[in-house]
Amino acid sequence: MEVYNKYAAYLKERYGDKVYKIPVNLPVTCPNRDGTCGKGGCSFCGEEGTGYEMRDAYEDIISQIETNKSYIGKKYKAKYFIAYLQNYSNTYMPIDDFYAMLEKVGNTDVVGIAVSTRPDCIHSRYLDILQKWAEKYKKDVCIELGLQTVNYHSLKKVNRGHTLAEYLDAVLQVKKYSFEICTHLILNLPWDTMEDVIENAKCMTVLESTYVKLHALYIVKETELAKAYLNGQIQLVSLDEYKQRVITFLRYLSKDIVVQRLIGRAPEAHTLFSNWDTSWWKIHDDIVEEMTEKNYTQGDLCDYTAGKAVRKYI
């Protein structure tokens, strides 16, 4: 029995064989970089955005998909693929360009598309186009929303450019369509406590995010966060503390939510700090081992919804 609801297993059961998300890089930016809602971007985000293992953004989309399918299919023995529009905000473009991009993806044999974007870049015009695209090409759609934390004070400190309210609005909009939602969270922001970690899990449960994707904070070179780190203005939690945060998050998270990952990866060449100089799989395995030893499972503390306070009267 797995201690948490793993994404790979979920996809295999759903599609009948191994599925892999392949990155697609588009020449886009974010509204808190170009002055629309801010400048400089998030303090943790480098000039490359969040995607390092990707092809050139100006390479044709179909070429990117086919090249990555060939490489990743052999390396990971995947049969099916999801096109993952990963870098920056992939609904932040002229609507005609968005439509043209989707048409290209639709003419490939991917089983679905994952569109990574910001909560303040969700609009019904784009969602309507995505819905028609999904129906036309019989492909699945997942909207990946970068929230990072429900602590709106921390969101301001990282220059996120939006608050919790925009995320709530985005989820409510997406829920009107036949799309899945994946919420990205950073569990070790310097200003967040274990209380914030628990509230992250509770909000994901109540809002019924289809998936969650957990990250540990990287310190990317030549970012505002890197300056604060080098100047001693921020302190990062220990690796043991991060593991406890992940375990606690999982225990408060509904067992029905699929967890895409417990920690990410970043190349050393781009970072001052990444995963406590420990391999991601070692951290993952340590978390699973501790949960197994202590008989913890995802959702075993998820007992706070549906009028908990009045259950004694029912």
N, C-alpha and C positions, 0 to 999 in steps of 0.2 A: 504493500500500500504506500502510495506517495504521500509525503507530508504536505505538499501543496499542489495546486492545480496547474500542471505544467503545459505550456503552450505547444511544445513539440508533440506531446501525446494527444492533445486536443485536436491539432491539425491532422494528424495521422488518422485518428478515428473519424474525423469529419470527411476527409477526402479519400481515405482508403490507402494512402501511401505517404511517404515522406514529402513534406512541403518545406520550401525555403523562401524567405524573403530576399529578393535581390535589389540592391540599391540603384536608384535612378537619380541622376543629378541634373537639375534644371537651373538655368541662369536666372535665378530669382533672388530676392532679398527679403528684408523684414521691415515693417512700418516703424519700428523703433530704431532703425538704422538710417533711414532716408529722411527723417524729420517729420513724418506724418504724426507719430505719437511719441517721438523721442529720437535721440541721436546716440550713436556709439554702440547700440545693441546691448544685450544682456552683459553684465560685467564678467560672466564666465565664458562667453562665447568668443571664439577666435575668428580670424578673417576667413577661415575655411568653413565656418559654420560648425555643425555637429557631425558631419560625415567625412571621415577620412578615407575609408576603403571604397572610394567611388571613382568613376571615370570622369573625364572632362565634361563640364556642364554644357559645353557647346557641341558635344558629339551628338549625333542623331539619336533620338530616344530608342528607336527600334534596334539600332546598332548596339547601344548600351545594354539593352535587355538580352539580345541574342548572345553577345560576348560574355556577359555575366552568367547567363544560363549554361553556356558551354563549360565555363570554368568551375562554377559552383556546383553544377550538376554532377560533375566528375568527382570533385573534392569531397562533397558531402553526400553523394549518392541520392540526391533529391530527384523526384519524378515530376513534381508539380511546383509552380513558382507563383509568388505574389510580387508584383511590381511595387517597390517601396520608394515613394517620392519623399526622400528623407531630409534633405538639406534645407535650412531656412524655412520660409513659409510658402507652401505650395498652392495656396489659394490666393496669394497676393500677387496677382498678375491681371492684365486685361482679360475680360471675360471671353473674348474671341480666341485669345491665345490658350486659355484654359480648355476650351472646347476642342481646339485643334490638337492639343497635347493628348487629351483623352481619346480622340479618334485614333491616334497612332497606337496608343497602348491597347485599345480595343481590337486592333488587327493583329495582335500577337496571341500566343496560346497560354498566357498567364491565366490563372484561375481567379485572380482578383487584384485589387489595387489598394494600397495603404497610402493615404494622403496625409503627410505630416504638416501641421500648420499651427497657428496661434489661435487662442480663443477669440481675439478681436478681428480675426480674418474669416469668420464664418458668416455667410450671408445666404439667404434663400435662393438667390439667382444661381449661385454656384452649386448649391445643393440640388436644385431642380435639374440642372444639367447632369449632375452625377447620377441622379435617380433614373433619368431617361437613358443614360449611357449603360447603367447596370442592367436595365430591362432589355435594351437593344442587344448587348453582347453577352448577356447571361453570366455576368461576372460579379463577384462580391466586392463590397466597398467597406473599408474601415477608415474612419477619420481619427488620426492620431493627434491628440491635443497636448501641447506642452504646458502643463500647469506648474509643475515643480514643487509647489507647496500650497496648502490652504491658508498659510499664515500670510495675510496680505501685507503685513509690516515687512516680512522678509522679501516678498515680491518687489516692494519698493526699493529695498536696499540693493537688490541685484539689478536694478534698472529694467525690470521686466516690461514695463510699459502698459501693464494692465493689472487689474486686481482680481480677487476671487469672483466678483460679480460677473465679469466678462466670461469667465469659465462656465459659470452656472447658466448664463444666457446661451452660450455655445452648445452645451449639452442639451438644453431644452429645445433648441432649434434642430439639432441633429436627430433627436429622438422622434421627430415627426416623420422621419424617413426610415427606409429599411436598411439602415447602415449600422455597423458596429462602431464602438468608440474604444480607443486605447488612450489611457491617460498616463502621461509621463510624470514621474515624481523623483525628486532628489531628496534622500532621507537624511543627509548630513550637512545641510546648509548651516553655516556657523551660528545663526541666530535662532535656529529651531531646537526645540527640546523634545523629549519623549512624548510629552503631551501633544505636540504638533503631529508627531508620527501617528499617534492613535487617532487623532482627528482626521488626518489624511485617509486612514483606512475606513473610518466611519463614513466620511463623505463619499468615498468610492462605492461603498456598499449601498448607501441610501440612494445615490444617483444611478446605481446599476451600470457603472462603466463595464463594458464587456470584458476589457482587458486592462491590466496595469503593467507598466514597465518601470522598474526601479533603477535608479542611477546612484552611484556615489559621485560626489562632487570632484571634478578634475580642476586643477589649476593650470590653465592653458597659458603658455608663454605670451607675453606682450598684450595681456588683457588688463582691464581695470582691477579685476580680482587678483591677478598676479602681482600687481603693484602693492595692493593691500597685504597680500601674503608675505611678500618680501620685506615689507615695512613693519611686520609684526602686528598689523591692525586686526587680523582675524586669526582665530585658532580653530583647527579642525579636530573633530573627535577622534578617538583611537579606533583602531580596527575592531577591537572587541566591542566597543560601543556601537559601531556600525552594525555588526552582526546582531547585537541585541535589538537594535532598532528594526532591522529586517524581520527578525523573529516576532517581535511584538506587533509589527504591522500586519504580518500574515495571520496572526492569531485573531486579530480584530477584524480582518477582512472576510467578507462573505465567501464561503467555500465555492460558490457558483462563479465567481470572477476568475478568469484565466490569467495567470501570471506569466508574462512574456519573458521576463528575466529578473534576477535578483540583484545583479550588478553588471555594469557595462565594461567596455574596454576602450582604451585610448593609447595611441603610440607614444612611447617615451620621448621621441624627438620633438613632439609638440607640447609637452607638459613639464611643469615644475613638480607636480604632485599627481600621482595616479594610483589609486587602489593600494596605498601603503606599500608599494613595491612588492605586492603579492599577486600571484596569478588569479584571475577571476574565477577559474574553476576550483582553486583551493578554497577561496572564500565561500563559494557556493556550497562545496562539499562539507565545509565546517558547519555551515548553517543547517544543512539537512541532517548532519550527524547529531548535532545538539538537539534538534527538534525530535529526532527519532528516539534518542536516549531518554528525553524527558517526557515522551509521549505527547508532544505538542502537535497539533495539526492546524492547517489553515481553517479559520473560522471557529475554533473552539472557544473563543471569547466573544463571538459575534452574537450578543444577546441584548441588544440595546434598541431594537426597532419595534414597530407595531405596538406602541403603547405599553412599554415595559412596566411603567408605574402602576397601571390599573389592572394588570393581569390577575392579581389576587382576588379581584371582584368577579372574575369571569369563570 
